[in-house]
């Protein structure tokens, strides 16, 4: 099974539309591992603008 690092987990949280159960587990993973997703927010927004979405 693939283990999500901080960037991957934050990207999924920002970009994916997961069902409620999977989103709950992703949120728990982010919280338990003390991932700081706010540092990636600008990168995700800029990437979205460049992609044209």
Protein Blocks (a to p, Z undefined) as FASTA:
>chain_A
ZZddfklmmmmmmmpccdfklmmmmmmmmmmnopafklmmmmmmmmmmmnoZZ
